[in-house]
């Protein structure tokens, strides 16, 4: 098990700035999409389900 971890760490490398920027944009887009979906669900429940 420890050998697999060491091999994985040997293969890992630091991403270039361009790769980091692309990954950051994708992550931000995903977070914004999930937040928007959650906000829409919240608004739908607030408007249509009045307690």
Phi, psi and omega in degrees: 000315180293327178297320179296320178297315181296318178297320179296317179293328177292326181281338182291146178219160179284131180288153175288168181297323179296315178298317180299318180295318179295315179297321180296319178297316180296318180294316179297319178297318178296317179295318179295321179295313179296321178296320179295317178298315178298320179295317179297316178298318178300313181296318180299315180292325179291322184279315189267340180244095180261123182270000000 
